[in-house]
Amino acid sequence: MTELIDAARTSKAWPFQEAQRLLKRYPDGVKPDGSSVLFETGYGPSGLPHIGTFQEVLRTTLVRRAFEALIGARPEDGKTRLVAFSDDMDGLRKVPDNVPNPQVLADNLHKPLSRVPDPFDAGFDSFAAHNNAMLRAFLDRFGFDYEFIAASDRYNSGAFDEALRQVLRKNDAILDIMLPTLREERRQTYSPILPISPASGKVLQVPVEVVDAEVGTIRFTDEDGTVVEQSALAGQAKLQWKVDWAMRWYALGVDYEMYGKDLTDSGVQSGKIVQVLGGRKPEGLIYELFLDENGEKISKSKGNGLTIEQWLDYGTEESLGFYIFPNPKSAKQLHARVIPRAVDDYWQFRERLTEQPLDKQLGNPAWHLLRVNGGFDGAEAPGAGDRLPVTFGLLLNLVGVLGAEADRDQVWSYLANYVDNADRASHPQLDALVTAALAYNREFVSPTMQRRPPEPNEAAALRLLDEVLARSDETTSAEDFQTQVYEIGKREEFGFDSLRDWFKALYQILLGSEQGPRMGSFISLYGVANTRALIADALDRA
């Protein structure tokens, strides 16, 4: 344990660098009152959880687990907590494009999301209750360890009342922070407190006078011109976004929260406000946002980019985590073509774990990802050293030559040529990748696959390869096949400038791909007779 703590405290991996900042905040690993260090992620329930939700909870959990490693704690020790907070008191600003019964929402615009009827008619009390349930199911699906808190529960129950009184006490100081950041027109109506109209039930953007901060009384003019004096407590008001964020940090005692680059300004202002309230801004990093394959910001309304469901159809949860893991401060393009490499790279890092010294393990993404749902257990990661008998790239090449109509049974019949004890029960992770490869091939490979005809020199090299294969049998090893292919590519009479050109030609001509596997592994998997049939078909196109 001591060795792990020492290595963690000198690691340059970003989760440990973030956790080090928390350790400076609390050198003993706990708060002065002995309570747990609190991590938070936020969620706006005006829409369903998405890949951005996943990455924020995952990255926060990575820092949480790194902090536990630094202080020598286990998840069950209760030294840390993670709160998933839903801002369901926010007013409904617009009707989303992807919901049924949109008129239900249109009739309830500007009401708190937790008081808007559920357009899905799924038995929930409100639109927010439906989306909150989806969030919890989403996080549970990935096994995250978290506590769920809804803003509506805290506001309505009075749990936020003392923090709200503090906002009322500091109303003028908060205005001094916020007003200089606003346009002149906005300044005229801005108030840190947003009353909820007793007549319409809407969240109002109107000037508010604090009548009695200790009692919680405010005064404002309602939409119909009526001057209303009512309490700001017990769910009769909420706070402006930046003030609300700061109040939450203050009320809950949040110690760490990361957020996207688009909230940079909000983080600055909320940090100032929480200090005015008497709290402390959490530690946290500002991460870059996802981009689509054209380098444009991903927008839910545009529908560009990739959904988490799509990634899991074509890849795996671990590969998504692996793709998200590297430097959060660097923008990442999120599209289907990044999935195959992410799958194979994850497994390469995972296989390498047990061979690495401890300091290298702590920089290995697999070390962190394997601990997301179980904390750490000494220096050995659960699942470390596991390996796949076939890479995802090789599976995709196999499925590609089998065509869009291939099925799992057909793929497994070929895997029997290459994998010991080739059945689904013995290789569940490989079976999951078979399903993903079939889906990826149907969607992205088969519709555009084109095998080009060989050039004369390439055709001559293919004829020699066919002759070599004709003298081989199914017992020839993948390494021997690879050597034979390699030797053909080196022969001067075929005129390849490099072996890379030879292998590229094989991929384009036989597999219809710009990249491919080790050809020896492919021949061993696909079979000698089948590979010769591919060569014969290519020569017919010459």
Solvent accessible surface area in square Angstrom, and as a share of the most:
residue,aa,sasa,rsa
1,M,98,0.44
2,T,96,0.56
3,E,121,0.54
4,L,3,0.02
5,I,35,0.18
6,D,83,0.43
7,A,17,0.13
8,A,0,0.00
9,R,106,0.39
10,T,103,0.60
11,S,12,0.08
12,K,170,0.72
13,A,16,0.12
14,W,35,0.12
15,P,0,0.00
16,F,0,0.00
17,Q,78,0.35
18,E,12,0.05
19,A,0,0.00
20,Q,36,0.16
21,R,87,0.32
22,L,0,0.00
23,L,18,0.09
24,K,162,0.69
25,R,22,0.08
26,Y,23,0.09
27,P,99,0.62
28,D,128,0.67
29,G,1,0.01
30,V,43,0.24
31,K,28,0.12
32,P,134,0.84
33,D,117,0.61
34,G,54,0.52
35,S,49,0.31
36,S,23,0.15
37,V,0,0.00
38,L,3,0.01
39,F,0,0.00
40,E,0,0.00
41,T,5,0.03
42,G,32,0.31
43,Y,21,0.08
44,G,49,0.47
45,P,0,0.00
46,S,53,0.34
47,G,21,0.20
48,L,76,0.38
49,P,17,0.10
50,H,68,0.31
51,I,12,0.06
52,G,17,0.16
53,T,15,0.09
54,F,4,0.02
55,Q,6,0.03
56,E,23,0.10
57,V,4,0.02
58,L,7,0.03
59,R,4,0.02
60,T,0,0.00
61,T,1,0.00
62,L,1,0.01
63,V,0,0.00
64,R,10,0.04
65,R,11,0.04
66,A,1,0.01
67,F,0,0.00
68,E,2,0.01
69,A,0,0.00
70,L,0,0.00
71,I,34,0.17
72,G,26,0.25
73,A,3,0.02
74,R,83,0.30
75,P,30,0.19
76,E,134,0.60
77,D,74,0.38
78,G,40,0.38
79,K,80,0.34
80,T,5,0.03
81,R,87,0.32
82,L,2,0.01
83,V,1,0.00
84,A,3,0.02
85,F,1,0.00
86,S,0,0.00
87,D,18,0.09
88,D,2,0.01
89,M,0,0.00
90,D,27,0.14
91,G,11,0.11
92,L,2,0.01
93,R,157,0.57
94,K,143,0.61
95,V,41,0.24
96,P,27,0.17
97,D,134,0.69
98,N,116,0.60
99,V,21,0.12
100,P,60,0.38
101,N,75,0.39
102,P,72,0.46
103,Q,115,0.51
104,V,49,0.28
105,L,0,0.00
106,A,40,0.31
107,D,94,0.49
108,N,18,0.09
109,L,50,0.25
110,H,87,0.39
111,K,49,0.21
112,P,0,0.00
113,L,4,0.02
114,S,25,0.16
115,R,95,0.35
116,V,0,0.00
117,P,62,0.39
118,D,18,0.09
119,P,1,0.01
120,F,56,0.24
121,D,123,0.64
122,A,57,0.44
123,G,80,0.77
124,F,73,0.31
125,D,141,0.73
126,S,5,0.03
127,F,2,0.01
128,A,0,0.00
129,A,32,0.25
130,H,13,0.06
131,N,0,0.00
132,N,13,0.06
133,A,29,0.23
134,M,68,0.30
135,L,2,0.01
136,R,115,0.42
137,A,58,0.45
138,F,14,0.06
139,L,0,0.00
140,D,86,0.45
141,R,133,0.48
142,F,9,0.04
143,G,40,0.38
144,F,13,0.05
145,D,65,0.34
146,Y,36,0.14
147,E,70,0.31
148,F,43,0.18
149,I,15,0.08
150,A,6,0.04
151,A,0,0.00
152,S,10,0.06
153,D,89,0.46
154,R,74,0.27
155,Y,1,0.00
156,N,72,0.37
157,S,86,0.55
158,G,22,0.21
159,A,61,0.47
160,F,2,0.01
161,D,23,0.12
162,E,94,0.42
163,A,6,0.05
164,L,5,0.03
165,R,62,0.23
166,Q,28,0.12
167,V,0,0.00
168,L,6,0.03
169,R,92,0.33
170,K,71,0.30
171,N,17,0.09
172,D,101,0.52
173,A,37,0.29
174,I,0,0.00
175,L,36,0.18
176,D,105,0.55
177,I,30,0.15
178,M,4,0.02
179,L,53,0.26
180,P,90,0.57
181,T,61,0.36
182,L,34,0.17
183,R,183,0.67
184,E,105,0.47
185,E,140,0.63
186,R,62,0.23
187,R,97,0.36
188,Q,117,0.52
189,T,55,0.32
190,Y,19,0.07
191,S,4,0.03
192,P,1,0.01
193,I,3,0.01
194,L,10,0.05
195,P,0,0.00
196,I,10,0.05
197,S,2,0.02
198,P,89,0.56
199,A,81,0.63
200,S,38,0.25
201,G,24,0.23
202,K,60,0.26
203,V,17,0.10
204,L,7,0.03
205,Q,92,0.41
206,V,30,0.17
207,P,76,0.48
208,V,22,0.13
209,E,92,0.41
210,V,40,0.23
211,V,60,0.34
212,D,53,0.28
213,A,19,0.15
214,E,101,0.45
215,V,95,0.54
216,G,0,0.00
217,T,23,0.14
218,I,0,0.00
219,R,78,0.28
220,F,7,0.03
221,T,65,0.38
222,D,8,0.04
223,E,108,0.48
224,D,104,0.54
225,G,49,0.47
226,T,71,0.42
227,V,99,0.57
228,V,21,0.12
229,E,94,0.42
230,Q,26,0.12
231,S,34,0.22
232,A,2,0.02
233,L,13,0.07
234,A,53,0.41
235,G,3,0.03
236,Q,73,0.33
237,A,1,0.01
238,K,4,0.02
239,L,2,0.01
240,Q,17,0.07
241,W,80,0.28
242,K,39,0.16
243,V,0,0.00
244,D,2,0.01
245,W,3,0.01
246,A,0,0.00
247,M,0,0.00
248,R,5,0.02
249,W,5,0.02
250,Y,69,0.26
251,A,43,0.33
252,L,31,0.15
253,G,28,0.27
254,V,2,0.01
255,D,3,0.01
256,Y,0,0.00
257,E,7,0.03
258,M,1,0.00
259,Y,16,0.06
260,G,4,0.04
261,K,113,0.48
262,D,91,0.47
263,L,57,0.28
264,T,53,0.31
265,D,77,0.40
266,S,10,0.06
267,G,0,0.00
268,V,69,0.39
269,Q,13,0.06
270,S,0,0.00
271,G,6,0.05
272,K,96,0.41
273,I,0,0.00
274,V,0,0.00
275,Q,124,0.55
276,V,43,0.25
277,L,1,0.00
278,G,63,0.61
279,G,26,0.25
280,R,132,0.48
281,K,71,0.30
282,P,12,0.07
283,E,35,0.16
284,G,19,0.18
285,L,6,0.03
286,I,63,0.32
287,Y,16,0.06
288,E,48,0.21
289,L,42,0.21
290,F,23,0.10
291,L,45,0.23
292,D,11,0.06
293,E,80,0.36
294,N,120,0.61
295,G,35,0.34
296,E,91,0.41
297,K,117,0.49
298,I,40,0.20
299,S,28,0.18
300,K,147,0.62
301,S,86,0.56
302,K,145,0.62
303,G,63,0.60
304,N,36,0.18
305,G,31,0.29
306,L,16,0.08
307,T,69,0.40
308,I,2,0.01
309,E,90,0.40
310,Q,71,0.32
311,W,0,0.00
312,L,38,0.19
313,D,80,0.42
314,Y,23,0.09
315,G,5,0.05
316,T,21,0.12
317,E,65,0.29
318,E,69,0.31
319,S,0,0.00
320,L,0,0.00
321,G,2,0.02
322,F,20,0.08
323,Y,43,0.16
324,I,0,0.00
325,F,13,0.05
326,P,61,0.38
327,N,80,0.41
328,P,2,0.02
329,K,123,0.52
330,S,55,0.35
331,A,43,0.34
332,K,23,0.10
333,Q,71,0.32
334,L,0,0.00
335,H,27,0.12
336,A,10,0.08
337,R,164,0.60
338,V,28,0.16
339,I,0,0.00
340,P,23,0.15
341,R,182,0.66
342,A,4,0.03
343,V,1,0.00
344,D,23,0.12
345,D,32,0.16
346,Y,1,0.00
347,W,20,0.07
348,Q,94,0.42
349,F,58,0.24
350,R,15,0.06
351,E,66,0.29
352,R,97,0.35
353,L,2,0.01
354,T,72,0.42
355,E,138,0.62
356,Q,38,0.17
357,P,82,0.52
358,L,22,0.11
359,D,90,0.47
360,K,121,0.51
361,Q,22,0.10
362,L,0,0.00
363,G,43,0.41
364,N,3,0.01
365,P,13,0.08
366,A,0,0.00
367,W,4,0.01
368,H,6,0.03
369,L,23,0.11
370,L,34,0.17
371,R,1,0.01
372,V,9,0.05
373,N,77,0.40
374,G,53,0.51
375,G,3,0.02
376,F,6,0.03
377,D,90,0.47
378,G,24,0.23
379,A,45,0.35
380,E,118,0.53
381,A,4,0.03
382,P,80,0.50
383,G,28,0.27
384,A,18,0.14
385,G,28,0.27
386,D,56,0.29
387,R,145,0.53
388,L,18,0.09
389,P,34,0.21
390,V,3,0.01
391,T,71,0.41
392,F,0,0.00
393,G,25,0.24
394,L,7,0.03
395,L,0,0.00
396,L,20,0.10
397,N,18,0.09
398,L,0,0.00
399,V,0,0.00
400,G,4,0.04
401,V,20,0.11
402,L,31,0.15
403,G,24,0.23
404,A,40,0.31
405,E,162,0.73
406,A,6,0.05
407,D,75,0.39
408,R,85,0.31
409,D,95,0.49
410,Q,70,0.31
411,V,0,0.00
412,W,19,0.07
413,S,67,0.43
414,Y,36,0.14
415,L,0,0.00
416,A,63,0.49
417,N,81,0.42
418,Y,67,0.25
419,V,9,0.05
420,D,127,0.66
421,N,106,0.55
422,A,30,0.23
423,D,58,0.30
424,R,85,0.31
425,A,93,0.72
426,S,50,0.32
427,H,41,0.18
428,P,87,0.55
429,Q,80,0.35
430,L,2,0.01
431,D,17,0.09
432,A,55,0.42
433,L,2,0.01
434,V,0,0.00
435,T,67,0.39
436,A,4,0.03
437,A,0,0.00
438,L,10,0.05
439,A,19,0.15
440,Y,15,0.06
441,N,1,0.00
442,R,122,0.44
443,E,97,0.43
444,F,72,0.30
445,V,38,0.22
446,S,32,0.21
447,P,90,0.57
448,T,104,0.60
449,M,45,0.20
450,Q,156,0.70
451,R,67,0.25
452,R,75,0.27
453,P,71,0.45
454,P,10,0.06
455,E,97,0.43
456,P,112,0.71
457,N,55,0.28
458,E,15,0.07
459,A,3,0.02
460,A,37,0.29
461,A,0,0.00
462,L,1,0.00
463,R,122,0.44
464,L,32,0.16
465,L,1,0.00
466,D,30,0.15
467,E,91,0.41
468,V,19,0.11
469,L,1,0.00
470,A,52,0.41
471,R,179,0.65
472,S,25,0.16
473,D,77,0.40
474,E,112,0.50
475,T,122,0.71
476,T,27,0.16
477,S,53,0.34
478,A,22,0.17
479,E,107,0.48
480,D,72,0.37
481,F,2,0.01
482,Q,26,0.12
483,T,75,0.43
484,Q,55,0.24
485,V,1,0.00
486,Y,90,0.34
487,E,82,0.37
488,I,6,0.03
489,G,5,0.04
490,K,103,0.44
491,R,112,0.41
492,E,164,0.74
493,E,109,0.49
494,F,14,0.06
495,G,53,0.51
496,F,32,0.13
497,D,137,0.71
498,S,52,0.33
499,L,43,0.21
500,R,198,0.72
501,D,59,0.30
502,W,1,0.00
503,F,29,0.12
504,K,90,0.38
505,A,2,0.01
506,L,1,0.00
507,Y,29,0.11
508,Q,29,0.13
509,I,2,0.01
510,L,1,0.00
511,L,3,0.02
512,G,19,0.18
513,S,35,0.23
514,E,112,0.50
515,Q,144,0.64
516,G,31,0.30
517,P,18,0.11
518,R,119,0.44
519,M,0,0.00
520,G,0,0.00
521,S,15,0.10
522,F,0,0.00
523,I,0,0.00
524,S,20,0.13
525,L,0,0.00
526,Y,19,0.07
527,G,5,0.05
528,V,13,0.07
529,A,72,0.56
530,N,52,0.26
531,T,0,0.00
532,R,88,0.32
533,A,61,0.47
534,L,21,0.11
535,I,0,0.00
536,A,51,0.40
537,D,68,0.35
538,A,1,0.00
539,L,41,0.21
540,D,122,0.63
541,R,75,0.27
542,A,75,0.58
